Amino acid sequence: MTTADLPVIVIGAGPTGLAAAAHLVERGIEPLVVEAGPTAATAVRGWSHVRLFSTWSELTDPAAEKLLAAAGWAKPAADAYPTGGQWAERYLQPLADTLGDQVRYGATVTGVSRLGRDRIVDADRERQPFTVRLALADGTEERVLGRAVIDASGTWSTPSPIGADGLPALGEHAASARVSYRIPDLRDPAVRARYAGRRTAVIGSGASAFTALAGLAGLAKDEPGTHATWILRRGISGSTFGGGSADQLPARGALGLAAKAAVDDGYADAVTGFRTETLRPTADGRLILAGEDGRRLDPVDEVIVLTGLRPDLSFLSELRLALDERLQAPVELAPLIDPNQHSCGTVYPHGHRELSHPEPGVYLVGMKSYGRAPTFLALTGYEQVRSVAAALAGDTEAADRVELTLPETGVCGGAGLFDDPAAGQSGPDGCCAPAAPALVQIGTGISLPLAVAEDASSGGCCGS
């Protein structure tokens, strides 16, 4: 068997990874998708209760639809808004099932390299196949070979820590039983009991933090004694709560208004300019947060950390990658997605050239390609893998062609748990939404304008 006869190894059976497999199949290239979880879309299932801002029409990939249609799949109503669980069960898992043995579950990638070549060796390097080391669910290890590697493993598994320096705060690991890095699903009785009647510190300044504050404010109306301490590393300014009702993304504006209402109504206290240095337990098991400036906050029972996500690059250490020193995204892509300049609605669609590395045949796609940039569209991921598959097939003209137009008026937001009239909720890593606003309930009893809008996601509302 020559290298050209080997499959393309796709890491991650989420929306972008499965779309990559579909495009490879369409090009006559065999994929092998390796997924750490026991089913497809493990990350998406982690927020299965969450409703996306996107309709089904924005959440399916064209090549994937062709595969599914041939297997008798019935496409959901284009204008309906699925939850993460519905996305997984009605599209992603059926797509993985259609791919059959080309998807392997319970296979965690622990390393990627060139066969017989570490990252130092030049000799005959590009002629060697890639070797991917797997840790299997039964405790054994395996090595698989591939002609190329597409890493669509996302960032969901690696949330950022409390420390403002990017490191865990002192005591953060020891306090792990009382620290969460996800927006709580307060409809779950066990989760609700964890926060009801207690004081919770919410750390973060994005839409995920807004969502947590809105949810805790709603809980406080039913459960006396529930209170939040909102910790911001910066001060409060006119832009802290977003654009409010004037925000181009009404959903994001609604989140900011919900957070502001939580503070204004006394359900949360805002602590500004606070950079957490330590978490220390009290005698009764609560936690005291101390800042770098010496301030100590009143004890809390729980801490919710919503300070972003980051890529896990540890298993790629033997590959020659060119990553931006700030975002940890491919160097050609980084200027296009710099969150200081762009939202996902203003990112120019891009493909194999912007995703390439000094190691030919390696591509980071989906949310992982964005590194630490906070927003991502599933449609962007689908366009990425269409281009990459064309490049691997040698169709340079198709690989270089842009086949996606994003709405320039769209703006991107962060995570949101919105209760809509159908009891749905919005998902992590928000997206673009030009549609007109509608009235929905956020948390419990907070009525705000929310766009029933366009977005798409991967491993979150826009994650991979």
C-alpha positions as a printed Julia matrix, in Angstrom:
464×3 Matrix{Float64}:
   0.0    0.0    0.0
   1.32   3.42  -0.95
   0.71   6.58   1.02
  -1.86   7.67  -1.58
  -3.89   4.53  -0.82
  -4.19   5.38   2.87
  -7.27   7.08   4.32
  -7.41  10.69   5.46
  -7.59  10.65   9.26
 -10.27  13.0   10.57
 -10.09  13.75  14.29
 -13.51  14.35  15.82
 -17.01  13.2   14.82
 -18.64  16.56  15.37
 -20.34  18.73  12.73
 -17.14  19.83  10.99
 -15.4   16.46  11.2
 -18.37  14.56   9.79
 -18.78  17.17   7.05
 -15.1   16.67   6.18
 -15.72  12.94   5.85
 -18.72  13.55   3.6
 -16.71  15.8    1.29
 -13.87  13.28   1.14
 -16.31  10.52   0.19
 -17.75  12.77  -2.5
 -14.21  13.19  -3.84
 -13.55   9.44  -3.84
 -11.13   9.65  -0.91
 -11.54   7.26   2.01
 -11.9    8.97   5.4
 -11.33   7.46   8.81
 -13.02   9.5   11.52
 -11.74   8.86  15.05
 -13.94  10.02  17.91
 -13.04   9.9   21.58
 -16.65   9.6   22.72
 -19.0    6.62  22.45
 -21.24   8.31  19.85
 -21.08  11.01  17.23
 -21.2   14.65  18.35
 -20.0   14.06  21.9
 -19.37  17.78  22.45
 -22.77  18.78  21.07
 -24.44  16.28  23.37
 -22.73  18.08  26.24
 -25.23  20.9   25.69
 -28.11  18.82  24.36
 -30.69  20.91  26.24
 -29.59  24.08  24.43
 -31.47  25.44  21.42
 -29.44  26.95  18.61
 -30.09  30.36  17.09
 -29.92  28.69  13.67
 -32.57  27.0   11.66
 -31.94  23.56  10.21
 -31.18  25.19   6.86
 -27.98  26.65   8.37
 -26.88  23.51  10.19
 -26.46  20.87   7.52
 -23.66  20.46   5.0
 -24.51  19.93   1.29
 -22.21  16.92   0.79
 -23.53  15.38   3.99
 -27.11  15.9    2.83
 -26.38  13.95  -0.37
 -25.04  10.99   1.6
 -28.0   11.05   3.96
 -30.57  11.4    1.2
 -29.23   8.29  -0.5
 -29.82   6.45   2.78
 -33.43   7.63   2.99
 -32.92  10.46   5.47
 -35.78  12.89   5.89
 -34.52  16.44   6.17
 -36.05  18.38   9.08
 -38.15  21.46   8.38
 -35.75  24.14   7.16
 -37.19  26.9    9.34
 -37.19  24.96  12.64
 -34.67  25.63  15.42
 -33.18  22.41  16.88
 -31.67  21.85  20.27
 -28.18  20.43  20.48
 -29.71  17.06  21.25
 -31.95  17.22  18.2
 -29.02  18.28  16.01
 -27.07  15.25  17.21
 -29.9   12.71  16.98
 -31.57  13.86  13.76
 -28.53  14.82  11.68
 -25.1   14.14  13.14
 -25.62  10.59  14.38
 -27.47   9.53  11.2
 -24.58  10.98   9.18
 -22.07   9.02  11.22
 -24.2    5.88  10.85
 -24.25   6.38   7.08
 -20.44   6.55   7.08
 -20.47   3.23   8.94
 -17.07   1.67   9.61
 -15.4    4.88   8.49
 -16.17   6.25  11.97
 -14.49   4.73  15.04
 -15.68   5.55  18.54
 -13.84   5.33  21.84
 -10.58   6.27  20.12
  -8.73   9.17  21.72
  -5.86  10.65  19.72
  -2.75  10.93  21.89
  -0.2   11.81  19.22
   0.28  12.6   15.52
   3.57  12.44  13.65
   5.24  11.28  10.43
   6.1    7.61  10.28
   9.67   7.25  11.52
  10.22  11.02  11.63
   9.95  13.34  14.62
   9.55  17.05  13.97
  13.33  17.57  13.66
  14.04  15.17  10.8
  13.94  16.58   7.24
  15.1   13.56   5.25
  12.34  12.1    3.07
   9.79  13.61   5.44
   7.0   14.49   3.05
   6.99  11.0    1.51
   6.21   9.37   4.85
   2.6    8.75   5.87
   1.15  10.26   9.0
   0.97   8.07  12.06
  -1.84   8.67  14.54
  -1.61   7.1   17.99
  -4.92   6.09  19.57
  -5.86   5.23  23.15
  -8.85   2.9   22.92
 -11.75   2.54  25.29
 -10.63  -0.96  26.32
  -7.32   0.39  27.59
  -5.22  -0.71  24.64
  -3.26   1.44  22.17
  -3.21   1.4   18.4
  -1.43   3.15  15.55
  -3.2    4.04  12.32
  -1.61   5.48   9.18
  -3.03   8.18   6.95
  -2.2   10.2    3.86
  -3.35  13.41   5.57
  -4.78  14.56   8.9
  -7.77  16.86   9.41
  -8.08  17.91  13.04
 -11.69  18.87  13.81
 -11.49  18.11  17.52
 -12.71  21.57  18.56
 -12.08  23.37  21.84
 -15.02  22.26  24.0
 -12.87  19.98  26.17
 -10.39  22.69  27.16
 -12.06  25.65  28.89
  -9.81  28.45  30.07
  -9.04  28.68  33.81
  -9.78  31.41  36.34
  -6.39  33.11  36.38
  -6.13  36.34  34.38
  -2.62  35.27  33.35
  -4.08  32.26  31.56
  -3.02  29.89  34.34
  -5.21  28.29  36.99
  -5.59  30.4   40.11
  -3.82  29.07  43.16
  -6.21  26.62  44.78
  -8.35  26.24  41.66
  -7.6   22.55  41.22
  -8.1   21.8   44.91
 -11.51  23.49  44.78
 -12.6   21.6   41.65
 -15.67  20.1   43.33
 -17.14  23.6   43.64
 -15.9   25.01  40.32
 -17.75  24.6   37.01
 -16.66  25.71  33.55
 -20.06  25.37  31.86
 -23.27  27.36  31.84
 -25.52  25.47  34.25
 -28.69  23.83  33.0
 -30.96  25.05  35.76
 -33.82  22.91  34.53
 -31.95  19.83  35.74
 -33.08  19.22  39.35
 -29.59  18.2   40.5
 -27.99  21.27  38.92
 -30.74  23.51  40.24
 -30.2   22.18  43.76
 -26.49  22.93  43.47
 -27.12  26.68  43.06
 -30.49  27.24  44.74
 -30.27  29.31  47.9
 -26.52  29.72  47.53
 -24.03  32.4   46.58
 -22.24  31.84  43.3
 -19.31  33.69  41.76
 -19.61  34.07  37.96
 -16.28  34.93  36.34
 -16.28  36.25  32.77
 -17.44  39.22  30.72
 -18.89  37.62  27.62
 -22.29  36.32  26.63
 -21.73  33.05  28.5
 -21.41  34.99  31.73
 -24.48  37.05  30.8
 -26.42  33.84  30.35
 -25.35  32.4   33.68
 -26.29  35.64  35.45
 -29.71  35.7   33.81
 -30.33  32.09  34.78
 -29.27  32.63  38.39
 -31.46  35.75  38.57
 -34.42  33.68  37.44
 -33.59  31.02  40.03
 -33.37  33.67  42.75
 -37.0   34.61  42.16
 -38.04  31.09  43.11
 -35.33  30.25  45.61
 -34.64  32.9   48.28
 -30.99  33.28  49.19
 -29.78  32.64  45.64
 -27.3   35.36  44.72
 -24.51  35.91  42.21
 -21.25  37.8   42.44
 -20.24  38.8   38.94
 -16.48  39.15  38.63
 -15.07  41.21  35.76
 -11.39  41.71  35.05
 -12.18  45.12  33.6
 -14.4   47.96  34.66
 -18.0   48.53  33.64
 -18.35  50.87  30.68
 -20.96  51.67  28.07
 -19.95  48.57  26.11
 -19.92  46.1   29.02
 -23.45  44.88  28.37
 -23.13  44.96  24.6
 -25.33  47.0   22.32
 -28.6   46.26  24.11
 -31.65  46.81  21.93
 -29.44  48.51  19.32
 -27.15  45.5   18.93
 -27.01  44.18  15.35
 -27.43  40.75  16.88
 -30.57  41.07  18.99
 -29.81  37.83  20.81
 -26.51  39.2   22.02
 -28.13  42.46  22.97
 -30.78  40.57  24.92
 -28.11  38.71  26.85
 -26.42  41.92  27.86
 -29.72  43.41  28.95
 -30.46  40.29  30.98
 -27.13  40.58  32.79
 -27.74  44.27  33.43
 -31.2   43.46  34.8
 -29.73  40.87  37.15
 -27.44  43.53  38.61
 -30.0   46.33  38.61
 -32.61  44.15  40.31
 -30.22  43.13  43.07
 -29.83  39.48  42.12
 -26.14  39.97  41.38
 -23.33  42.23  42.56
 -20.68  43.33  40.06
 -17.04  43.35  41.15
 -14.88  45.16  38.61
 -11.15  45.21  37.92
 -10.75  41.96  39.85
  -8.11  39.5   38.68
  -8.35  36.35  40.75
  -5.11  35.1   42.24
  -6.27  32.49  44.76
  -9.25  30.4   45.85
  -9.08  29.51  49.52
 -11.54  27.33  51.45
 -13.15  28.59  54.63
 -13.68  26.49  57.72
 -17.24  25.72  56.64
 -16.2   24.63  53.13
 -17.03  27.79  51.21
 -14.56  29.64  49.0
 -12.91  33.04  49.27
 -11.54  34.6   46.1
  -8.54  36.89  46.53
  -7.35  39.23  43.82
  -3.91  40.23  42.63
  -4.49  43.64  44.21
  -5.05  42.12  47.67
  -8.85  42.37  47.71
 -10.78  39.48  49.25
 -14.39  38.85  48.33
 -17.12  37.56  50.59
 -17.3   33.75  50.71
 -19.24  31.94  47.98
 -20.57  28.41  47.72
 -19.91  27.85  44.01
 -17.79  29.32  41.21
 -18.75  29.34  37.53
 -15.79  30.1   35.26
 -16.72  31.34  31.77
 -13.47  32.8   30.51
 -13.37  31.19  27.06
 -12.02  28.05  25.41
  -8.66  27.12  23.95
  -7.34  24.42  21.6
  -5.57  21.3   22.86
  -2.36  21.2   20.82
  -0.54  18.66  22.99
  -1.02  15.68  20.68
   0.25  17.68  17.67
   3.63  18.46  19.2
   5.6   16.35  16.66
   4.13  18.18  13.67
   5.46  21.36  12.12
   2.67  23.84  12.64
   2.67  27.57  11.96
   0.41  29.1   14.6
  -0.19  32.71  15.51
   1.51  33.52  18.8
  -1.62  35.13  20.24
  -4.61  33.22  18.92
  -2.97  29.82  18.35
  -4.67  29.79  14.96
  -2.92  29.2   11.6
  -0.8   32.26  10.85
  -2.51  32.99   7.51
  -5.94  32.77   9.12
  -5.27  34.7   12.32
  -5.5   38.23  10.83
  -8.88  37.35   9.33
 -10.42  36.27  12.63
  -8.78  38.6   15.15
 -11.61  39.23  17.64
 -10.38  42.79  18.08
 -11.29  43.41  14.45
 -13.82  40.81  13.4
 -16.98  38.98  14.32
 -17.94  35.81  12.46
 -20.15  37.85  10.14
 -17.16  39.87   8.93
 -14.7   37.0    8.48
 -13.95  36.41   4.82
 -14.64  32.78   3.86
 -11.4   30.91   3.66
 -10.04  27.52   2.74
  -7.03  25.27   2.38
  -4.44  27.99   1.8
  -5.24  29.91   4.99
  -5.41  26.6    6.89
  -2.11  25.18   5.62
   1.0   24.57   7.7
   4.69  23.91   7.0
   3.73  20.23   7.47
   1.91  19.46   4.18
  -1.26  17.45   4.59
  -2.19  18.73   8.05
  -5.24  20.94   8.55
  -6.84  22.31  11.69
 -10.47  23.01  10.85
 -13.66  24.07  12.57
 -13.52  25.79  15.93
 -10.01  24.47  16.5
  -8.75  26.45  13.52
  -9.82  29.62  15.32
  -7.58  28.87  18.31
  -8.61  31.21  21.12
 -10.83  33.41  18.95
 -14.28  33.2   20.53
 -16.75  33.0   17.64
 -17.22  30.58  14.76
 -19.88  29.66  12.22
 -20.66  26.07  11.27
 -21.15  27.31   7.73
 -17.56  28.54   7.81
 -16.42  25.11   8.94
 -18.34  23.41   6.15
 -16.68  25.73   3.61
 -13.27  25.0    5.15
 -13.58  21.24   4.73
 -15.05  21.53   1.23
 -11.91  23.41   0.21
  -9.56  21.05   2.05
 -11.16  17.97   0.49
 -10.82  19.54  -2.98
  -7.16  20.33  -2.3
  -6.46  16.77  -1.17
  -8.11  15.52  -4.35
  -5.84  17.76  -6.43
  -8.66  20.03  -7.62
  -6.92  23.34  -6.96
  -9.48  25.38  -8.87
 -12.32  24.15  -6.65
 -10.18  24.4   -3.53
  -9.46  28.06  -4.21
 -13.02  28.94  -5.14
 -15.18  30.6   -2.49
 -18.59  28.94  -2.25
 -19.93  30.68   0.82
 -21.26  34.2    1.28
 -21.72  35.34   4.86
 -24.13  38.14   5.74
 -22.04  41.26   6.27
 -24.66  42.67   8.6
 -24.35  39.69  10.92
 -22.57  40.02  14.21
 -21.42  37.27  16.49
 -22.11  36.78  20.14
 -21.18  34.28  22.79
 -22.99  31.53  24.6
 -26.61  31.92  25.47
 -29.23  29.9   27.25
 -32.48  31.48  26.14
 -35.86  30.06  27.09
 -38.11  30.61  24.09
 -41.87  30.08  23.94
 -41.23  26.47  22.92
 -38.96  25.92  25.93
 -35.86  25.98  23.74
 -32.51  27.47  24.53
 -29.64  28.9   22.54
 -26.19  27.43  22.39
 -22.55  28.18  23.1
 -20.28  30.32  20.96
 -23.02  32.38  19.36
 -23.47  33.39  15.76
 -24.88  35.69  13.17
 -28.46  36.9   13.19
 -29.98  39.49  10.89
 -33.61  38.5   11.49
 -36.16  40.66  13.25
 -36.53  40.39  17.04
 -39.25  38.48  18.83
 -40.21  38.44  22.5
 -38.9   35.5   24.51
 -38.24  34.59  28.11
 -34.65  34.54  29.3
 -34.12  32.55  32.44
 -37.3   32.91  34.47
 -39.5   35.94  34.06
 -37.11  38.18  32.09
 -38.76  39.19  28.8
 -36.37  40.62  26.24
 -36.19  40.97  22.45
 -34.44  38.03  20.82
 -33.86  37.37  17.17
 -35.23  34.15  15.84
 -32.22  34.24  13.65
 -29.51  32.81  11.52
 -26.53  31.21  13.09
 -24.82  27.9   12.9
 -22.56  25.98  15.13
 -20.24  23.14  15.69
 -19.62  21.78  19.16
 -21.57  24.75  20.45
 -23.69  27.26  18.7
 -20.55  28.03  16.72
 -18.0   25.63  18.14
 -16.55  22.4   16.65
